[in-house]
Amino acid sequence: MPCLYISTNVNLDDVDKDPIFSEATKAVATIIGRPEHLVMVILKGLVAISFNGNKEPAAYAEIVSMGGITKQVKRNLIATLGTILEAKLSIPRARFFLKVYDTTAAGNSSKL
């Protein structure tokens, strides 16, 4: 089951989170090649994040998957999830960082 955990310093209280969940779920499932019903997405707002020395909107995410992770998959995840966060939360793609774990890979960590 792929699990995507997104932390952002954006206040999510007045944000419709349903489109973020549905788009992120669909993107992860499609890109990694897993059924949507096996994808978990966790979204947490108002996390203290400083990026490039300032506290403007930013996000950090981690995705854990049992296989399905290649260099191209990582690139597609970064681009697609960055686009979703930019469209839904006004977080510039340059202020989004994704860490990818493939639990089947040697060393249990996979970075781009």
SULRA-V827829 format. One line per field, one symbol per residue. ss: DSSP state (A for helix, B for strand, O for the rest). psi: psi as a letter, one per 20 degrees, with the letter a starting at -180 (. if undefined). A space follows every 10 residues. Layout:
# SULRA-V827829
ss: ???
psi: ???
This chain:
# SULRA-V827829
ss: OOBBBBBBOO OOOOOOOAAA AAAAAAAAAA AAOOOAAAOB BBBBOOOOOO BOOBOOOOBB BBBBBOOOOO AAAAAAAAAA AAAAAAAAAO OOAAABBBBB BBOOOAAAOB OO
psi: opppoppqjp pjgjpoighg gggggggggg ghkqqhiipp pppprkpopp pkjrkrprqp qqppqnrjor ghggghgggg hhgghgghjk oqhikppppp poiiqpijpo q.
